[in-house]
Amino acid sequence: MLYIDTTLSSTETLWISLEDNAEKIQRDRKTALERVCNVSLPELVPPLSTRQLGHLIVDDEHKMLYCFVPKVACTNWKRVMIKLRHPDIDKPQDISPRDAHETYFLPTLKRYSPEAIQYRLDNYFKFMFVRDPLERLLSAYINKFTMPYNLKFHRLYGTKIISRFRENPSNDSVQRGDDVMFKEFVQYLLDPQAHGPQLNEHWDHYFNLCHPCRIHYDVIGKYETLDQDVNYVLQRAGVANIVQFPPKPKKAQTSTSQLLDEYLDEIGPKEVLRLHNMYILDYLMFNYSLPNFPGER
């Protein structure tokens, strides 16, 4: 016989149902991750060291650890973490993007002693967010190479990419580095000699940034289910009553997922497959599907 607690309101009953569903989703995500980690360790997954913990933000008061992944709602999550540390701030969205990324606002786990690190890994609530690897890659390209305000990336990466991969580039392009094409960015990524052993954090692998095979996260959120996962994280962390995740902008924008097919058509199926293979562990760990190839849609 099914027992229904008649003392619960309809809202409470709905929340219990949603929570049960969220917990099942988390179990499925962790099972997929563990399956890949068991196969990949130790050959493909690097060991954990103190210097690799710079992406885990610490909130000692609320006993939280958040591993931020650039281009996966990390600006808003950093705003939330700052708000938790500074209750005098009215709303997380009042924090500018520049301030959200200032390191002095948010301590990271690498600053702690080995004993303090282990204590927090064992006892704090830990979460991270991911998204489809190629959508994240495209988001990074659009933000860092097509926006006029990202002069740092134009100088550090754009000038080198254009010099190395563009045939007969103009002097202006080589000097400014502000008109990198997506196919040139992909060529750069697929050439280890061009970028060296360490990728920039905006296109580095999830397993390098957050070490999900070494750190057992309580919640693995996804950009594709951001609204549901955000609410679940805040509830599980016990902070839903004191902070809210910044709302989406009212102005409609073309999503990266809508643009992805167009950009993949530009580079062709061979390069798409090579990109997929480059990020194969990220795809497998977080159960993302192989991207569609041009001509298959």
Phi, psi and chi 1 to 4 in degrees:
 res  aa     phi    psi   chi1   chi2   chi3   chi4
   1 MET       -  136.2  174.9 -179.5  -70.3      -
   2 LEU   -81.4  124.9  176.6   63.8      -      -
   3 TYR   -99.2  126.2  172.0   72.1      -      -
   4 ILE  -114.3  126.0  -60.5  176.4      -      -
   5 ASP   -77.1  104.0 -172.4  -12.9      -      -
   6 THR   -73.9   -6.5   57.2      -      -      -
   7 THR   -80.9  -11.9   64.4      -      -      -
   8 LEU   -85.9  141.5  -64.6  176.8      -      -
   9 SER   -73.9  166.3   68.6      -      -      -
  10 SER   -62.1  -35.5   59.3      -      -      -
  11 THR   -65.4  -43.1  -58.1      -      -      -
  12 GLU   -65.5  -39.3  -70.6  171.4  -35.8      -
  13 THR   -64.1  -42.0  -57.2      -      -      -
  14 LEU   -63.0  -41.8  176.1   61.2      -      -
  15 TRP   -63.1  -41.1  168.1 -114.0      -      -
  16 ILE   -61.9  -41.7  -69.3  173.0      -      -
  17 SER   -63.7  -44.4  175.0      -      -      -
  18 LEU   -64.5  -39.2  -68.0  173.9      -      -
  19 GLU   -65.8  -42.1 -171.7  173.6   30.1      -
  20 ASP   -60.7  -41.5  -71.5  -16.4      -      -
  21 ASN   -65.7  -41.3 -176.8   56.9      -      -
  22 ALA   -63.1  -39.7      -      -      -      -
  23 GLU   -66.2  -37.5  -70.9  175.7   -4.9      -
  24 LYS   -64.8  -43.1 -179.5 -176.7 -177.2  -55.6
  25 ILE   -59.1  -42.8  -70.1  172.0      -      -
  26 GLN   -64.2  -40.8  -72.3  -57.0  -47.7      -
  27 ARG   -61.6  -42.5  -72.6 -164.5  -61.4  -89.0
  28 ASP   -65.2  -41.3  -68.9  -15.8      -      -
  29 ARG   -66.1  -41.2  -71.7  175.7 -178.2  174.7
  30 LYS   -69.1  -36.5  -68.0  173.5 -172.9  176.6
  31 THR   -63.4  -44.6  -62.8      -      -      -
  32 ALA   -61.9  -41.8      -      -      -      -
  33 LEU   -64.2  -47.6  172.7   62.1      -      -
  34 GLU   -62.8  -35.8  -70.2  169.5    4.3      -
  35 ARG   -60.9  -43.5 -171.9 -178.5  -59.5  119.2
  36 VAL   -72.1  -40.8  177.1      -      -      -
  37 CYS   -62.0  -38.8  -71.0      -      -      -
  38 ASN   -65.0  -30.3  -70.6  -22.9      -      -
  39 VAL   -83.9  -38.0  173.0      -      -      -
  40 SER   -80.9  -29.7  -57.9      -      -      -
  41 LEU   -77.2  144.8  -72.9  172.9      -      -
  42 PRO   -96.3    2.5   35.1  -33.6      -      -
  43 GLU   -64.1  -43.4  -69.0   84.3    1.2      -
  44 LEU  -103.1  -19.7  -61.4  177.2      -      -
  45 VAL  -103.2  121.7  179.7      -      -      -
  46 PRO   -68.2  150.2   24.9  -33.7      -      -
  47 PRO   -67.2  158.2   25.1  -33.1      -      -
  48 LEU   -85.3  133.3 -164.3   62.2      -      -
  49 SER  -135.7  160.8   64.6      -      -      -
  50 THR   -57.2  -41.5  -59.0      -      -      -
  51 ARG   -67.6  -14.7   68.1  179.0 -178.3   83.9
  52 GLN   -89.5    6.3  -65.9  173.4  -45.3      -
  53 LEU  -101.6   19.3  -59.7  176.0      -      -
  54 GLY   -72.6   -8.1      -      -      -      -
  55 HIS  -100.1    0.3  -85.0 -109.5      -      -
  56 LEU   -98.7  108.2  -81.9  103.8      -      -
  57 ILE   -83.1  137.0  -66.7  170.6      -      -
  58 VAL  -109.3  132.8 -179.0      -      -      -
  59 ASP  -124.3   99.5 -177.8  -20.1      -      -
  60 ASP   -71.2  -33.8  -76.9  -38.6      -      -
  61 GLU   -64.0  -40.7 -179.5  177.4   -8.1      -
  62 HIS  -102.3    4.0  -58.3   96.2      -      -
  63 LYS    55.1   57.8  -61.3 -172.9 -176.6  -51.9
  64 MET  -126.7  145.6  -64.1  169.8   62.0      -
  65 LEU  -128.1  123.1  -67.5  177.7      -      -
  66 TYR  -119.3  121.7  160.9   53.9      -      -
  67 CYS   -92.3  113.5 -176.1      -      -      -
  68 PHE   -89.0  136.4   69.7   90.6      -      -
  69 VAL  -117.6  115.3  176.2      -      -      -
  70 PRO   -54.6  140.7  -28.3   37.2      -      -
  71 LYS    73.2   20.2  -49.7  -46.4  -60.4  175.6
  72 VAL  -131.2   62.5 -169.4      -      -      -
  73 ALA    58.3   25.5      -      -      -      -
  74 CYS   -73.1  -28.6   80.4      -      -      -
  75 THR   -61.6  -46.4  -60.2      -      -      -
  76 ASN   -69.4  -35.1  -80.7  -21.5      -      -
  77 TRP   -68.1  -36.1  -90.5  119.4      -      -
  78 LYS   -65.2  -38.4  -73.7 -178.7  177.0 -178.6
  79 ARG   -59.6  -41.7  -73.9  167.1  163.2  159.5
  80 VAL   -62.2  -45.1  168.1      -      -      -
  81 MET   -65.8  -36.3  -60.0  -61.7  -75.7      -
  82 ILE   -66.6  -43.6  -67.8  172.5      -      -
  83 LYS   -59.1  -39.4  160.4   66.4  177.1  170.3
  84 LEU   -64.3  -33.9  -71.3  172.8      -      -
  85 ARG   -82.1  -20.9  -70.7  176.2   57.9   84.6
  86 HIS  -129.9   81.6  -59.6  -84.8      -      -
  87 PRO   -60.3  -19.3  -19.3   30.3      -      -
  88 ASP   -69.8  -17.9   53.9  -54.2      -      -
  89 ILE   -71.5  131.5  -63.6  174.0      -      -
  90 ASP   -67.9  -57.5 -174.7   24.4      -      -
  91 LYS  -135.3  146.7  -61.2  174.9 -177.7  177.4
  92 PRO   -57.2  -36.2  -24.4   33.0      -      -
  93 GLN   -68.8   -9.8   53.9  -93.6   36.8      -
  94 ASP   -74.3  -14.9  -66.0  -22.9      -      -
  95 ILE   -83.3  127.4  -57.1  166.3      -      -
  96 SER   -69.2  153.7   71.6      -      -      -
  97 PRO   -56.0  -38.1  -26.4   35.4      -      -
  98 ARG   -61.3  -46.9  179.3 -176.7  -66.8  -86.6
  99 ASP   -66.7  -33.7  -75.1  -17.3      -      -
 100 ALA   -61.8  -29.5      -      -      -      -
 101 HIS   -99.5    5.4  -66.2  -67.3      -      -
 102 GLU   -75.1  126.7  -72.4  -67.5  -13.1      -
 103 THR   -68.1  -26.2   55.7      -      -      -
 104 TYR   -71.3  -14.3   58.4   79.3      -      -
 105 PHE   -77.6  -28.9  -84.1  117.9      -      -
 106 LEU  -133.1  111.5  -65.4  167.1      -      -
 107 PRO   -71.3  146.1   26.9  -33.7      -      -
 108 THR  -112.3  163.7   60.5      -      -      -
 109 LEU   -65.2  -25.1 -162.4   57.9      -      -
 110 LYS   -67.8  -15.4   71.1  176.2 -176.8  179.4
 111 ARG   -76.4  -12.6  -59.4 -176.5 -174.8 -179.9
 112 TYR   -92.7  163.6  -67.6   74.5      -      -
 113 SER   -70.1  160.4   68.4      -      -      -
 114 PRO   -55.7  -38.6  -28.1   35.8      -      -
 115 GLU   -67.5  -41.6  -64.3   77.3   14.1      -
 116 ALA   -67.9  -36.1      -      -      -      -
 117 ILE   -61.6  -49.4  -71.6  172.3      -      -
 118 GLN   -63.2  -39.0 -166.8   59.1   53.6      -
 119 TYR   -59.9  -44.5  173.9   81.3      -      -
 120 ARG   -70.4  -37.7  -75.9  158.8  178.2   77.0
 121 LEU   -63.7  -33.4  -71.1  174.9      -      -
 122 ASP   -81.4  -28.1  -68.6  -19.0      -      -
 123 ASN  -120.3  -15.1  -66.0  -77.2      -      -
 124 TYR   -92.1  158.5  -78.8   20.4      -      -
 125 PHE   -76.7  124.5  174.2   76.6      -      -
 126 LYS  -119.7  134.5  -57.8  174.0  -70.6  -64.4
 127 PHE  -148.3  157.6   69.0  100.1      -      -
 128 MET  -149.0  161.3   63.6  175.9  -68.5      -
 129 PHE  -128.4  143.1  -87.0   72.5      -      -
 130 VAL  -131.4  171.5  -63.5      -      -      -
 131 ARG  -149.5  171.3   71.6 -170.8  -67.6 -173.7
 132 ASP   -49.7  125.3  177.4  -83.3      -      -
 133 PRO   -56.9  -40.1  -28.6   37.4      -      -
 134 LEU   -76.0  -30.7  -70.7 -164.8      -      -
 135 GLU   -65.1  -40.5  -75.0 -171.7   21.0      -
 136 ARG   -63.5  -41.5  173.8  176.9  171.9 -112.1
 137 LEU   -61.5  -44.6 -161.6   64.6      -      -
 138 LEU   -65.1  -40.2  177.8   56.0      -      -
 139 SER   -59.9  -41.0  178.1      -      -      -
 140 ALA   -65.0  -43.9      -      -      -      -
 141 TYR   -60.1  -49.2  163.6   75.6      -      -
 142 ILE   -61.5  -43.6  -68.8  173.1      -      -
 143 ASN   -71.6  -42.1  179.1 -103.5      -      -
 144 LYS   -88.7  -23.9  -59.0  -54.4  176.8 -173.4
 145 PHE  -118.8  -11.0  -65.5  107.8      -      -
 146 THR  -113.8   -7.3   70.7      -      -      -
 147 MET   -94.3  129.7  -60.5  -60.2  173.5      -
 148 PRO   -65.7  -19.4   22.1  -33.1      -      -
 149 TYR   -84.2   -9.2   52.9   78.4      -      -
 150 ASN   -90.2   58.2  -92.9  -41.5      -      -
 151 LEU   -62.2  -32.9  -61.6  178.8      -      -
 152 LYS   -59.4  -46.1  175.3 -178.1  176.0 -178.7
 153 PHE   -71.3  -33.2  -84.4   80.5      -      -
 154 HIS   -61.6  -43.7  -60.9  164.2      -      -
 155 ARG   -72.6  -45.8  -70.3 -166.0  -60.0  -94.0
 156 LEU   -75.1  -36.3  -71.5  179.2      -      -
 157 TYR  -118.6  -43.8  -63.1   97.9      -      -
 158 GLY   -58.5  -46.2      -      -      -      -
 159 THR   -62.0  -39.5   55.2      -      -      -
 160 LYS   -70.4  -41.7  -64.0  175.5 -177.4  177.1
 161 ILE   -62.8  -45.4  -68.9  172.5      -      -
 162 ILE   -65.5  -42.7  -69.2  170.9      -      -
 163 SER   -61.9  -36.8  -63.9      -      -      -
 164 ARG   -86.4  -34.6 -171.6  179.1 -176.3   99.5
 165 PHE  -116.9   -5.2  -62.7  104.9      -      -
 166 ARG  -101.7  132.1 -176.1  174.6  -59.9  178.0
 167 GLU   -79.8  125.5 -173.0  175.1   -9.4      -
 168 ASN    53.0   57.5  -59.9  -39.3      -      -
 169 PRO   -70.8  152.2   28.6  -35.5      -      -
 170 SER   -74.3  155.4   67.9      -      -      -
 171 ASN   -60.4  -36.8  -70.1  -26.1      -      -
 172 ASP   -63.5  -43.1 -172.1   57.1      -      -
 173 SER   -65.3  -41.5  -70.2      -      -      -
 174 VAL   -64.2  -38.4  170.8      -      -      -
 175 GLN   -76.7  -37.5  -68.5  174.5    2.4      -
 176 ARG   -90.8  -38.7  -65.2  169.7   63.1   89.8
 177 GLY    64.4   27.2      -      -      -      -
 178 ASP  -108.0   11.9   60.3   -6.7      -      -
 179 ASP  -133.0   39.4   61.9  -15.7      -      -
 180 VAL   -62.2  129.4  173.4      -      -      -
 181 MET   -85.8  153.9  -66.5 -176.9  -73.1      -
 182 PHE   -59.2  -40.7 -175.8   63.9      -      -
 183 LYS   -65.5  -30.8   63.2 -179.9 -179.0 -179.7
 184 GLU   -71.2  -39.6  -65.6  169.0  -22.1      -
 185 PHE   -60.8  -41.5  176.9   54.8      -      -
 186 VAL   -65.8  -41.9  169.4      -      -      -
 187 GLN   -58.1  -41.4  -72.9  177.0  -67.3      -
 188 TYR   -61.5  -46.5  161.8   77.4      -      -
 189 LEU   -62.5  -36.5  -69.8  173.5      -      -
 190 LEU   -84.4    2.1  -64.9  174.7      -      -
 191 ASP  -114.9   96.2 -174.5  -12.2      -      -
 192 PRO   -57.4  -30.1  -22.1   32.9      -      -
 193 GLN   -69.4  -24.9  -68.3 -175.5  -18.2      -
 194 ALA   -76.7  -42.4      -      -      -      -
 195 HIS  -103.6  -10.6   56.1   66.9      -      -
 196 GLY    76.9 -173.2      -      -      -      -
 197 PRO   -73.0  -20.4   27.2  -34.5      -      -
 198 GLN  -113.2  117.1 -177.6   63.1   53.9      -
 199 LEU   -82.6  150.7  -67.4  170.5      -      -
 200 ASN   -61.0  147.5  179.9  -84.7      -      -
 201 GLU   -60.0  -24.0   63.2  177.2   -4.8      -
 202 HIS   -74.4  -17.0  -69.4   84.2      -      -
 203 TRP  -134.7   17.8   44.7   84.4      -      -
 204 ASP   -76.1  165.4 -158.4   -5.2      -      -
 205 HIS   -75.2  150.4  -55.3  -83.7      -      -
 206 TYR   -59.2  -39.0  -63.4  135.6      -      -
 207 PHE   -70.7  -20.0   61.6   81.8      -      -
 208 ASN   -82.5  -34.0  -81.0  -23.0      -      -
 209 LEU   -80.9  -41.5  -61.6  175.2      -      -
 210 CYS  -119.6   -9.5  -66.7      -      -      -
 211 HIS    52.9   53.6  -42.9  -73.8      -      -
 212 PRO   -68.3  -14.8   25.2  -35.0      -      -
 213 CYS   -82.6  -20.3  -71.3      -      -      -
 214 ARG  -101.5  -27.4  -55.1  -71.4 -174.8 -177.7
 215 ILE  -113.6  127.5  -62.7  172.6      -      -
 216 HIS   -92.2   99.0  -59.7  -67.7      -      -
 217 TYR   -76.1  141.8  -71.4   90.7      -      -
 218 ASP   -74.0  -34.9  -62.9  -73.2      -      -
 219 VAL  -136.6  132.9  174.8      -      -      -
 220 ILE  -112.7  106.5  -62.1  169.6      -      -
 221 GLY   -91.3  160.2      -      -      -      -
 222 LYS  -128.2  142.6  -71.0 -167.1  172.2 -174.5
 223 TYR   -61.2  -32.8 -168.8   80.1      -      -
 224 GLU   -67.9  -22.4  -65.7   79.0    4.7      -
 225 THR  -124.5   42.1   52.4      -      -      -
 226 LEU   -57.5  -49.3 -175.9   64.6      -      -
 227 ASP   -58.4  -48.7  -68.8  -17.0      -      -
 228 GLN   -65.2  -43.3  -56.3   94.6  -63.7      -
 229 ASP   -70.6  -35.7  -67.4  -11.3      -      -
 230 VAL   -59.6  -49.3  159.8      -      -      -
 231 ASN   -60.9  -40.0  -69.1  -27.0      -      -
 232 TYR   -65.3  -42.9 -175.6   63.7      -      -
 233 VAL   -60.2  -49.5  166.7      -      -      -
 234 LEU   -62.5  -38.1  -63.1  178.4      -      -
 235 GLN   -67.0  -48.6  -70.4  -73.2  -17.0      -
 236 ARG   -62.2  -35.6  -77.5  -74.7  -49.6  -86.4
 237 ALA   -78.7  -11.1      -      -      -      -
 238 GLY    76.3   25.8      -      -      -      -
 239 VAL  -122.0    9.8  -63.0      -      -      -
 240 ALA   -63.7  -23.2      -      -      -      -
 241 ASN   -86.2   -6.0   61.5  -34.4      -      -
 242 ILE  -122.7   -8.4   56.9  176.7      -      -
 243 VAL  -151.3  145.6   67.6      -      -      -
 244 GLN  -122.6  143.9  -69.1 -176.3  -27.8      -
 245 PHE   -69.1  137.4 -162.6   77.9      -      -
 246 PRO   -55.3  139.1  -26.3   35.7      -      -
 247 PRO   -71.4  159.1   27.4  -34.8      -      -
 248 LYS   -68.1  149.4  -65.9  179.0 -180.0  177.8
 249 PRO   -62.4  143.7   21.4  -31.9      -      -
 250 LYS   -70.2  -31.3  -66.1 -179.4  179.7  179.7
 251 LYS   -71.6  124.4 -177.0  179.1  178.6 -179.1
 252 ALA   -68.1  135.2      -      -      -      -
 253 GLN  -127.1  149.3  -63.8  178.6  -32.6      -
 254 THR   -70.4  123.4  -56.4      -      -      -
 255 SER   -73.2  155.7   68.8      -      -      -
 256 THR   -62.2  -35.9  -52.8      -      -      -
 257 SER   -62.6  -33.1   60.5      -      -      -
 258 GLN   -71.9  -28.3  -68.0  173.3  -55.4      -
 259 LEU   -87.3  -19.1  -65.2  172.2      -      -
 260 LEU   -59.3  -45.8 -176.2   60.3      -      -
 261 ASP   -57.1  -41.8  -73.4   -8.2      -      -
 262 GLU   -60.8  -42.9  174.7 -174.6  -23.3      -
 263 TYR   -73.0  -34.4  -80.0   88.5      -      -
 264 LEU   -67.9  -35.3  -66.1 -173.7      -      -
 265 ASP   -59.0  -34.6  -79.5  -24.3      -      -
 266 GLU   -65.8  -35.6  179.0 -175.2  -32.8      -
 267 ILE   -95.8  -19.6   65.1  173.4      -      -
 268 GLY    89.4  160.8      -      -      -      -
 269 PRO   -64.6  -34.4   20.6  -31.5      -      -
 270 LYS   -62.4  -46.5 -178.9  179.3  177.6 -178.6
 271 GLU   -72.2  -33.1  -58.3  -59.3   75.9      -
 272 VAL   -60.7  -44.0  172.6      -      -      -
 273 LEU   -64.4  -39.9 -179.0   59.1      -      -
 274 ARG   -65.3  -39.6  -68.9 -178.6   65.8 -163.6
 275 LEU   -63.1  -44.7  -90.3 -177.6      -      -
 276 HIS   -58.7  -43.7  174.0  -95.2      -      -
 277 ASN   -65.1  -33.7  -70.0  -20.7      -      -
 278 MET   -63.2  -36.9  178.0  178.4  177.1      -
 279 TYR  -107.3   27.4  -69.1   94.1      -      -
 280 ILE   -59.4  -40.7 -175.2   66.0      -      -
 281 LEU   -66.2  -37.9  -80.0 -176.0      -      -
 282 ASP   -63.7  -40.2  -72.1  -19.7      -      -
 283 TYR   -62.2  -47.4  -89.2   97.2      -      -
 284 LEU   -72.4  -43.0  -64.8  175.8      -      -
 285 MET   -59.2  -37.8  -75.8  179.1  175.3      -
 286 PHE  -112.2   18.1  -59.3  103.3      -      -
 287 ASN    58.8   44.6 -155.7   25.6      -      -
 288 TYR   -94.8  148.7  -78.9  106.2      -      -
 289 SER   -81.5  154.0  -59.5      -      -      -
 290 LEU   -58.0  135.0 -178.0   76.5      -      -
 291 PRO   -64.6  150.4   23.8  -33.5      -      -
 292 ASN   -67.9  143.3  -69.4  -36.5      -      -
 293 PHE   -97.6  150.9  -65.4  104.9      -      -
 294 PRO   -54.2  134.5  -26.3   34.4      -      -
 295 GLY    92.2  -10.0      -      -      -      -
 296 GLU  -101.9   -3.7  -66.7 -175.8   -4.7      -
 297 ARG   -90.0      -  -68.0 -179.0  -77.5  -82.8
